[in-house]
Amino acid sequence: MASATDGFLLFDSNLNAIEVDAAAMELFALKKQDVIGKNISQIWSDVDKDGRYAAYLEVMNTGKPFFNEDTVPHPEAGKLHLAVRTFKVGDCLGMIASDVTLQKRKEEERKKLEV
């Protein structure tokens, strides 16, 4: 997992972070000590506001994966566009985040040219 380019996070059944890889720390501009043991709502304060928290609980209850796209601020790269897949792993919640910023920027440029 250390060489993966997609970010991986693992949360326990109460949605407390128990693992985060280097790619996720880079994507979300987080430090491991600021993530491990914290509830997902402490890591991302807006998770309750947009329905993602309820969607993550639904994944835990049903095992049905959840996919969403999100934007996150990054201190060096500006705004990143992420494709996030959330799924059940045993009694835990797994999350894989892929940086799709380049594709989104290309789509935006293409839309501007079409107008």
NUZA-395389 format. One record per atom (N, C-alpha, C): residue in three letters; chain; atom name; x, y, z. Coordinates in nm, 2 decimals, padded with zeros to 4 digits. Example, Ala and Ser with C-alpha at 12.3 -4.5 7.8 and 13.67 -1.06 7.14 Angstrom:
residues 2
+-----+----+----+--------+--------+--------+
|  aa | ch | at |     c1 |     c2 |     c3 |
+-----+----+----+--------+--------+--------+
| ALA |  A |  N |  01.32 | -00.57 |  00.78 |
| ALA |  A | CA |  01.23 | -00.45 |  00.78 |
| ALA |  A |  C |  01.32 | -00.33 |  00.78 |
| SER |  A |  N |  01.28 | -00.22 |  00.71 |
| SER |  A | CA |  01.37 | -00.11 |  00.71 |
| SER |  A |  C |  01.29 |  00.00 |  00.79 |
+-----+----+----+--------+--------+--------+
end
This chain:
residues 115
+-----+----+----+--------+--------+--------+
|  aa | ch | at |     c1 |     c2 |     c3 |
+-----+----+----+--------+--------+--------+
| MET |  A |  N |  00.08 | -00.12 |  00.00 |
| MET |  A | CA |  00.00 |  00.00 |  00.00 |
| MET |  A |  C |  00.08 |  00.13 |  00.00 |
| ALA |  A |  N |  00.21 |  00.12 |  00.05 |
| ALA |  A | CA |  00.29 |  00.23 |  00.06 |
| ALA |  A |  C |  00.32 |  00.30 | -00.08 |
| SER |  A |  N |  00.32 |  00.22 | -00.19 |
| SER |  A | CA |  00.35 |  00.27 | -00.32 |
| SER |  A |  C |  00.22 |  00.30 | -00.40 |
| ALA |  A |  N |  00.10 |  00.29 | -00.34 |
| ALA |  A | CA | -00.02 |  00.32 | -00.41 |
| ALA |  A |  C | -00.03 |  00.47 | -00.44 |
| THR |  A |  N | -00.09 |  00.50 | -00.55 |
| THR |  A | CA | -00.11 |  00.65 | -00.59 |
| THR |  A |  C | -00.24 |  00.70 | -00.54 |
| ASP |  A |  N | -00.34 |  00.61 | -00.51 |
| ASP |  A | CA | -00.46 |  00.65 | -00.46 |
| ASP |  A |  C | -00.45 |  00.65 | -00.31 |
| GLY |  A |  N | -00.53 |  00.74 | -00.24 |
| GLY |  A | CA | -00.53 |  00.74 | -00.10 |
| GLY |  A |  C | -00.62 |  00.64 | -00.04 |
| PHE |  A |  N | -00.58 |  00.58 |  00.07 |
| PHE |  A | CA | -00.66 |  00.48 |  00.14 |
| PHE |  A |  C | -00.67 |  00.51 |  00.29 |
| LEU |  A |  N | -00.79 |  00.51 |  00.34 |
| LEU |  A | CA | -00.82 |  00.53 |  00.48 |
| LEU |  A |  C | -00.91 |  00.42 |  00.53 |
| LEU |  A |  N | -00.89 |  00.38 |  00.65 |
| LEU |  A | CA | -00.97 |  00.28 |  00.71 |
| LEU |  A |  C | -01.03 |  00.33 |  00.84 |
| PHE |  A |  N | -01.16 |  00.31 |  00.86 |
| PHE |  A | CA | -01.23 |  00.36 |  00.98 |
| PHE |  A |  C | -01.29 |  00.24 |  01.05 |
| ASP |  A |  N | -01.30 |  00.24 |  01.18 |
| ASP |  A | CA | -01.36 |  00.13 |  01.25 |
| ASP |  A |  C | -01.52 |  00.15 |  01.24 |
| SER |  A |  N | -01.59 |  00.06 |  01.31 |
| SER |  A | CA | -01.74 |  00.06 |  01.30 |
| SER |  A |  C | -01.80 |  00.19 |  01.35 |
| ASN |  A |  N | -01.73 |  00.27 |  01.43 |
| ASN |  A | CA | -01.78 |  00.39 |  01.49 |
| ASN |  A |  C | -01.73 |  00.51 |  01.40 |
| LEU |  A |  N | -01.67 |  00.48 |  01.29 |
| LEU |  A | CA | -01.61 |  00.58 |  01.20 |
| LEU |  A |  C | -01.50 |  00.66 |  01.25 |
| ASN |  A |  N | -01.42 |  00.59 |  01.34 |
| ASN |  A | CA | -01.29 |  00.65 |  01.39 |
| ASN |  A |  C | -01.18 |  00.60 |  01.30 |
| ALA |  A |  N | -01.09 |  00.68 |  01.26 |
| ALA |  A | CA | -00.98 |  00.64 |  01.17 |
| ALA |  A |  C | -00.88 |  00.55 |  01.24 |
| ILE |  A |  N | -00.85 |  00.44 |  01.17 |
| ILE |  A | CA | -00.76 |  00.35 |  01.23 |
| ILE |  A |  C | -00.63 |  00.33 |  01.14 |
| GLU |  A |  N | -00.64 |  00.37 |  01.01 |
| GLU |  A | CA | -00.53 |  00.36 |  00.92 |
| GLU |  A |  C | -00.54 |  00.47 |  00.81 |
| VAL |  A |  N | -00.43 |  00.52 |  00.77 |
| VAL |  A | CA | -00.43 |  00.62 |  00.66 |
| VAL |  A |  C | -00.29 |  00.60 |  00.59 |
| ASP |  A |  N | -00.29 |  00.59 |  00.46 |
| ASP |  A | CA | -00.17 |  00.57 |  00.39 |
| ASP |  A |  C | -00.11 |  00.71 |  00.35 |
| ALA |  A |  N |  00.02 |  00.70 |  00.30 |
| ALA |  A | CA |  00.09 |  00.83 |  00.26 |
| ALA |  A |  C |  00.02 |  00.90 |  00.15 |
| ALA |  A |  N | -00.04 |  00.83 |  00.06 |
| ALA |  A | CA | -00.11 |  00.90 | -00.06 |
| ALA |  A |  C | -00.23 |  00.98 |  00.00 |
| ALA |  A |  N | -00.30 |  00.92 |  00.09 |
| ALA |  A | CA | -00.42 |  00.99 |  00.15 |
| ALA |  A |  C | -00.37 |  01.11 |  00.22 |
| MET |  A |  N | -00.27 |  01.10 |  00.30 |
| MET |  A | CA | -00.21 |  01.21 |  00.37 |
| MET |  A |  C | -00.18 |  01.33 |  00.28 |
| GLU |  A |  N | -00.12 |  01.29 |  00.17 |
| GLU |  A | CA | -00.08 |  01.39 |  00.07 |
| GLU |  A |  C | -00.20 |  01.46 |  00.00 |
| LEU |  A |  N | -00.30 |  01.37 | -00.04 |
| LEU |  A | CA | -00.42 |  01.42 | -00.11 |
| LEU |  A |  C | -00.50 |  01.52 | -00.02 |
| PHE |  A |  N | -00.52 |  01.48 |  00.11 |
| PHE |  A | CA | -00.60 |  01.56 |  00.20 |
| PHE |  A |  C | -00.52 |  01.65 |  00.28 |
| ALA |  A |  N | -00.39 |  01.66 |  00.26 |
| ALA |  A | CA | -00.30 |  01.75 |  00.34 |
| ALA |  A |  C | -00.32 |  01.73 |  00.49 |
| LEU |  A |  N | -00.31 |  01.60 |  00.52 |
| LEU |  A | CA | -00.32 |  01.56 |  00.66 |
| LEU |  A |  C | -00.20 |  01.50 |  00.72 |
| LYS |  A |  N | -00.18 |  01.50 |  00.85 |
| LYS |  A | CA | -00.07 |  01.43 |  00.91 |
| LYS |  A |  C | -00.13 |  01.31 |  00.99 |
| LYS |  A |  N | -00.06 |  01.20 |  00.99 |
| LYS |  A | CA | -00.11 |  01.07 |  01.05 |
| LYS |  A |  C | -00.16 |  01.10 |  01.19 |
| GLN |  A |  N | -00.08 |  01.17 |  01.27 |
| GLN |  A | CA | -00.12 |  01.20 |  01.41 |
| GLN |  A |  C | -00.24 |  01.28 |  01.43 |
| ASP |  A |  N | -00.28 |  01.35 |  01.32 |
| ASP |  A | CA | -00.41 |  01.43 |  01.32 |
| ASP |  A |  C | -00.53 |  01.35 |  01.28 |
| VAL |  A |  N | -00.51 |  01.23 |  01.24 |
| VAL |  A | CA | -00.62 |  01.15 |  01.18 |
| VAL |  A |  C | -00.65 |  01.03 |  01.27 |
| ILE |  A |  N | -00.55 |  00.95 |  01.30 |
| ILE |  A | CA | -00.57 |  00.82 |  01.37 |
| ILE |  A |  C | -00.64 |  00.85 |  01.50 |
| GLY |  A |  N | -00.75 |  00.77 |  01.53 |
| GLY |  A | CA | -00.82 |  00.78 |  01.65 |
| GLY |  A |  C | -00.93 |  00.89 |  01.64 |
| LYS |  A |  N | -00.93 |  00.97 |  01.54 |
| LYS |  A | CA | -01.04 |  01.07 |  01.53 |
| LYS |  A |  C | -01.15 |  01.02 |  01.45 |
| ASN |  A |  N | -01.27 |  01.07 |  01.49 |
| ASN |  A | CA | -01.39 |  01.04 |  01.41 |
| ASN |  A |  C | -01.39 |  01.11 |  01.28 |
| ILE |  A |  N | -01.45 |  01.05 |  01.18 |
| ILE |  A | CA | -01.45 |  01.11 |  01.05 |
| ILE |  A |  C | -01.51 |  01.25 |  01.05 |
| SER |  A |  N | -01.60 |  01.28 |  01.14 |
| SER |  A | CA | -01.66 |  01.42 |  01.15 |
| SER |  A |  C | -01.56 |  01.52 |  01.21 |
| GLN |  A |  N | -01.46 |  01.47 |  01.28 |
| GLN |  A | CA | -01.36 |  01.56 |  01.34 |
| GLN |  A |  C | -01.25 |  01.58 |  01.23 |
| ILE |  A |  N | -01.23 |  01.49 |  01.14 |
| ILE |  A | CA | -01.14 |  01.51 |  01.03 |
| ILE |  A |  C | -01.19 |  01.60 |  00.92 |
| TRP |  A |  N | -01.32 |  01.58 |  00.88 |
| TRP |  A | CA | -01.39 |  01.66 |  00.78 |
| TRP |  A |  C | -01.51 |  01.71 |  00.85 |
| SER |  A |  N | -01.51 |  01.84 |  00.89 |
| SER |  A | CA | -01.63 |  01.89 |  00.96 |
| SER |  A |  C | -01.75 |  01.90 |  00.88 |
| ASP |  A |  N | -01.74 |  01.91 |  00.75 |
| ASP |  A | CA | -01.86 |  01.92 |  00.66 |
| ASP |  A |  C | -01.92 |  01.79 |  00.62 |
| VAL |  A |  N | -01.87 |  01.68 |  00.67 |
| VAL |  A | CA | -01.92 |  01.55 |  00.64 |
| VAL |  A |  C | -02.07 |  01.53 |  00.69 |
| ASP |  A |  N | -02.11 |  01.60 |  00.79 |
| ASP |  A | CA | -02.24 |  01.59 |  00.84 |
| ASP |  A |  C | -02.34 |  01.67 |  00.76 |
| LYS |  A |  N | -02.29 |  01.78 |  00.70 |
| LYS |  A | CA | -02.37 |  01.88 |  00.64 |
| LYS |  A |  C | -02.43 |  01.83 |  00.50 |
| ASP |  A |  N | -02.35 |  01.75 |  00.43 |
| ASP |  A | CA | -02.39 |  01.72 |  00.29 |
| ASP |  A |  C | -02.44 |  01.57 |  00.28 |
| GLY |  A |  N | -02.46 |  01.51 |  00.39 |
| GLY |  A | CA | -02.52 |  01.37 |  00.38 |
| GLY |  A |  C | -02.42 |  01.26 |  00.37 |
| ARG |  A |  N | -02.29 |  01.29 |  00.36 |
| ARG |  A | CA | -02.20 |  01.18 |  00.35 |
| ARG |  A |  C | -02.19 |  01.10 |  00.48 |
| TYR |  A |  N | -02.20 |  01.16 |  00.59 |
| TYR |  A | CA | -02.19 |  01.08 |  00.72 |
| TYR |  A |  C | -02.30 |  00.97 |  00.71 |
| ALA |  A |  N | -02.42 |  01.01 |  00.68 |
| ALA |  A | CA | -02.53 |  00.91 |  00.67 |
| ALA |  A |  C | -02.51 |  00.81 |  00.57 |
| ALA |  A |  N | -02.45 |  00.85 |  00.45 |
| ALA |  A | CA | -02.41 |  00.75 |  00.35 |
| ALA |  A |  C | -02.31 |  00.65 |  00.40 |
| TYR |  A |  N | -02.21 |  00.70 |  00.47 |
| TYR |  A | CA | -02.11 |  00.61 |  00.53 |
| TYR |  A |  C | -02.17 |  00.51 |  00.62 |
| LEU |  A |  N | -02.26 |  00.56 |  00.71 |
| LEU |  A | CA | -02.33 |  00.46 |  00.80 |
| LEU |  A |  C | -02.41 |  00.36 |  00.72 |
| GLU |  A |  N | -02.47 |  00.40 |  00.61 |
| GLU |  A | CA | -02.55 |  00.31 |  00.53 |
| GLU |  A |  C | -02.46 |  00.20 |  00.47 |
| VAL |  A |  N | -02.34 |  00.24 |  00.43 |
| VAL |  A | CA | -02.24 |  00.14 |  00.38 |
| VAL |  A |  C | -02.21 |  00.04 |  00.49 |
| MET |  A |  N | -02.19 |  00.09 |  00.61 |
| MET |  A | CA | -02.17 |  00.00 |  00.73 |
| MET |  A |  C | -02.28 | -00.09 |  00.75 |
| ASN |  A |  N | -02.41 | -00.04 |  00.74 |
| ASN |  A | CA | -02.53 | -00.12 |  00.77 |
| ASN |  A |  C | -02.56 | -00.22 |  00.66 |
| THR |  A |  N | -02.54 | -00.18 |  00.53 |
| THR |  A | CA | -02.59 | -00.26 |  00.42 |
| THR |  A |  C | -02.48 | -00.33 |  00.34 |
| GLY |  A |  N | -02.36 | -00.28 |  00.35 |
| GLY |  A | CA | -02.25 | -00.33 |  00.27 |
| GLY |  A |  C | -02.25 | -00.28 |  00.13 |
| LYS |  A |  N | -02.34 | -00.20 |  00.09 |
| LYS |  A | CA | -02.35 | -00.14 | -00.04 |
| LYS |  A |  C | -02.25 | -00.03 | -00.05 |
| PRO |  A |  N | -02.16 | -00.03 | -00.15 |
| PRO |  A | CA | -02.06 |  00.07 | -00.17 |
| PRO |  A |  C | -02.12 |  00.21 | -00.20 |
| PHE |  A |  N | -02.05 |  00.31 | -00.17 |
| PHE |  A | CA | -02.09 |  00.45 | -00.20 |
| PHE |  A |  C | -01.98 |  00.52 | -00.28 |
| PHE |  A |  N | -02.02 |  00.59 | -00.38 |
| PHE |  A | CA | -01.92 |  00.67 | -00.46 |
| PHE |  A |  C | -01.96 |  00.82 | -00.46 |
| ASN |  A |  N | -01.87 |  00.90 | -00.45 |
| ASN |  A | CA | -01.90 |  01.05 | -00.46 |
| ASN |  A |  C | -01.77 |  01.12 | -00.51 |
| GLU |  A |  N | -01.80 |  01.23 | -00.57 |
| GLU |  A | CA | -01.69 |  01.32 | -00.61 |
| GLU |  A |  C | -01.69 |  01.44 | -00.51 |
| ASP |  A |  N | -01.57 |  01.49 | -00.48 |
| ASP |  A | CA | -01.56 |  01.59 | -00.38 |
| ASP |  A |  C | -01.44 |  01.68 | -00.42 |
| THR |  A |  N | -01.44 |  01.80 | -00.37 |
| THR |  A | CA | -01.33 |  01.89 | -00.39 |
| THR |  A |  C | -01.28 |  01.92 | -00.25 |
| VAL |  A |  N | -01.15 |  01.93 | -00.24 |
| VAL |  A | CA | -01.08 |  01.96 | -00.11 |
| VAL |  A |  C | -00.97 |  02.06 | -00.14 |
| PRO |  A |  N | -00.96 |  02.15 | -00.04 |
| PRO |  A | CA | -00.85 |  02.25 | -00.05 |
| PRO |  A |  C | -00.71 |  02.18 | -00.02 |
| HIS |  A |  N | -00.61 |  02.22 | -00.09 |
| HIS |  A | CA | -00.48 |  02.17 | -00.07 |
| HIS |  A |  C | -00.38 |  02.28 | -00.07 |
| PRO |  A |  N | -00.30 |  02.29 |  00.04 |
| PRO |  A | CA | -00.21 |  02.41 |  00.05 |
| PRO |  A |  C | -00.11 |  02.43 | -00.06 |
| GLU |  A |  N | -00.08 |  02.33 | -00.13 |
| GLU |  A | CA |  00.02 |  02.35 | -00.24 |
| GLU |  A |  C | -00.05 |  02.34 | -00.38 |
| ALA |  A |  N | -00.15 |  02.26 | -00.40 |
| ALA |  A | CA | -00.21 |  02.23 | -00.53 |
| ALA |  A |  C | -00.33 |  02.31 | -00.55 |
| GLY |  A |  N | -00.38 |  02.39 | -00.45 |
| GLY |  A | CA | -00.51 |  02.46 | -00.46 |
| GLY |  A |  C | -00.62 |  02.36 | -00.44 |
| LYS |  A |  N | -00.72 |  02.37 | -00.52 |
| LYS |  A | CA | -00.84 |  02.29 | -00.51 |
| LYS |  A |  C | -00.82 |  02.16 | -00.58 |
| LEU |  A |  N | -00.83 |  02.04 | -00.51 |
| LEU |  A | CA | -00.82 |  01.91 | -00.57 |
| LEU |  A |  C | -00.96 |  01.85 | -00.59 |
| HIS |  A |  N | -00.98 |  01.79 | -00.71 |
| HIS |  A | CA | -01.11 |  01.71 | -00.73 |
| HIS |  A |  C | -01.07 |  01.57 | -00.70 |
| LEU |  A |  N | -01.15 |  01.50 | -00.62 |
| LEU |  A | CA | -01.13 |  01.36 | -00.58 |
| LEU |  A |  C | -01.25 |  01.28 | -00.62 |
| ALA |  A |  N | -01.23 |  01.16 | -00.66 |
| ALA |  A | CA | -01.33 |  01.05 | -00.68 |
| ALA |  A |  C | -01.31 |  00.96 | -00.56 |
| VAL |  A |  N | -01.41 |  00.95 | -00.48 |
| VAL |  A | CA | -01.40 |  00.87 | -00.35 |
| VAL |  A |  C | -01.49 |  00.75 | -00.35 |
| ARG |  A |  N | -01.43 |  00.63 | -00.33 |
| ARG |  A | CA | -01.51 |  00.51 | -00.32 |
| ARG |  A |  C | -01.51 |  00.46 | -00.18 |
| THR |  A |  N | -01.62 |  00.44 | -00.12 |
| THR |  A | CA | -01.63 |  00.39 |  00.02 |
| THR |  A |  C | -01.70 |  00.26 |  00.02 |
| PHE |  A |  N | -01.65 |  00.16 |  00.10 |
| PHE |  A | CA | -01.69 |  00.03 |  00.10 |
| PHE |  A |  C | -01.67 | -00.04 |  00.23 |
| LYS |  A |  N | -01.74 | -00.15 |  00.26 |
| LYS |  A | CA | -01.73 | -00.22 |  00.38 |
| LYS |  A |  C | -01.61 | -00.32 |  00.37 |
| VAL |  A |  N | -01.53 | -00.32 |  00.48 |
| VAL |  A | CA | -01.41 | -00.41 |  00.49 |
| VAL |  A |  C | -01.43 | -00.48 |  00.62 |
| GLY |  A |  N | -01.48 | -00.60 |  00.62 |
| GLY |  A | CA | -01.51 | -00.67 |  00.75 |
| GLY |  A |  C | -01.61 | -00.59 |  00.83 |
| ASP |  A |  N | -01.57 | -00.55 |  00.95 |
| ASP |  A | CA | -01.65 | -00.46 |  01.03 |
| ASP |  A |  C | -01.60 | -00.31 |  01.02 |
| CYS |  A |  N | -01.53 | -00.28 |  00.92 |
| CYS |  A | CA | -01.47 | -00.15 |  00.90 |
| CYS |  A |  C | -01.52 | -00.08 |  00.78 |
| LEU |  A |  N | -01.49 |  00.05 |  00.76 |
| LEU |  A | CA | -01.52 |  00.12 |  00.65 |
| LEU |  A |  C | -01.39 |  00.16 |  00.58 |
| GLY |  A |  N | -01.38 |  00.12 |  00.45 |
| GLY |  A | CA | -01.27 |  00.15 |  00.37 |
| GLY |  A |  C | -01.30 |  00.27 |  00.28 |
| MET |  A |  N | -01.20 |  00.35 |  00.25 |
| MET |  A | CA | -01.22 |  00.46 |  00.16 |
| MET |  A |  C | -01.10 |  00.48 |  00.07 |
| ILE |  A |  N | -01.12 |  00.48 | -00.06 |
| ILE |  A | CA | -01.01 |  00.50 | -00.16 |
| ILE |  A |  C | -01.04 |  00.63 | -00.23 |
| ALA |  A |  N | -00.95 |  00.73 | -00.23 |
| ALA |  A | CA | -00.96 |  00.85 | -00.29 |
| ALA |  A |  C | -00.86 |  00.87 | -00.41 |
| SER |  A |  N | -00.91 |  00.90 | -00.53 |
| SER |  A | CA | -00.83 |  00.92 | -00.64 |
| SER |  A |  C | -00.83 |  01.06 | -00.69 |
| ASP |  A |  N | -00.72 |  01.12 | -00.72 |
| ASP |  A | CA | -00.71 |  01.26 | -00.77 |
| ASP |  A |  C | -00.76 |  01.26 | -00.91 |
| VAL |  A |  N | -00.87 |  01.33 | -00.94 |
| VAL |  A | CA | -00.92 |  01.34 | -01.08 |
| VAL |  A |  C | -00.91 |  01.49 | -01.12 |
| THR |  A |  N | -00.83 |  01.57 | -01.06 |
| THR |  A | CA | -00.82 |  01.71 | -01.08 |
| THR |  A |  C | -00.79 |  01.74 | -01.23 |
| LEU |  A |  N | -00.69 |  01.67 | -01.29 |
| LEU |  A | CA | -00.65 |  01.70 | -01.43 |
| LEU |  A |  C | -00.77 |  01.67 | -01.52 |
| GLN |  A |  N | -00.84 |  01.56 | -01.50 |
| GLN |  A | CA | -00.96 |  01.53 | -01.58 |
| GLN |  A |  C | -01.06 |  01.64 | -01.57 |
| LYS |  A |  N | -01.09 |  01.68 | -01.45 |
| LYS |  A | CA | -01.19 |  01.79 | -01.43 |
| LYS |  A |  C | -01.15 |  01.92 | -01.49 |
| ARG |  A |  N | -01.02 |  01.95 | -01.48 |
| ARG |  A | CA | -00.98 |  02.08 | -01.55 |
| ARG |  A |  C | -00.99 |  02.07 | -01.70 |
| LYS |  A |  N | -00.96 |  01.95 | -01.75 |
| LYS |  A | CA | -00.98 |  01.93 | -01.90 |
| LYS |  A |  C | -01.13 |  01.94 | -01.94 |
| GLU |  A |  N | -01.21 |  01.89 | -01.86 |
| GLU |  A | CA | -01.36 |  01.90 | -01.89 |
| GLU |  A |  C | -01.40 |  02.04 | -01.88 |
| GLU |  A |  N | -01.36 |  02.12 | -01.78 |
| GLU |  A | CA | -01.39 |  02.26 | -01.77 |
| GLU |  A |  C | -01.34 |  02.34 | -01.89 |
| GLU |  A |  N | -01.22 |  02.31 | -01.93 |
| GLU |  A | CA | -01.16 |  02.38 | -02.05 |
| GLU |  A |  C | -01.25 |  02.35 | -02.18 |
| ARG |  A |  N | -01.28 |  02.22 | -02.19 |
| ARG |  A | CA | -01.36 |  02.18 | -02.31 |
| ARG |  A |  C | -01.50 |  02.25 | -02.31 |
| LYS |  A |  N | -01.56 |  02.26 | -02.19 |
| LYS |  A | CA | -01.69 |  02.33 | -02.18 |
| LYS |  A |  C | -01.67 |  02.48 | -02.22 |
| LYS |  A |  N | -01.56 |  02.54 | -02.18 |
| LYS |  A | CA | -01.54 |  02.68 | -02.21 |
| LYS |  A |  C | -01.53 |  02.70 | -02.36 |
| LEU |  A |  N | -01.46 |  02.60 | -02.43 |
| LEU |  A | CA | -01.44 |  02.61 | -02.57 |
| LEU |  A |  C | -01.57 |  02.59 | -02.65 |
| GLU |  A |  N | -01.66 |  02.51 | -02.59 |
| GLU |  A | CA | -01.79 |  02.48 | -02.66 |
| GLU |  A |  C | -01.88 |  02.60 | -02.66 |
| VAL |  A |  N | -01.86 |  02.69 | -02.57 |
| VAL |  A | CA | -01.96 |  02.81 | -02.55 |
| VAL |  A |  C | -01.93 |  02.91 | -02.66 |
+-----+----+----+--------+--------+--------+
end
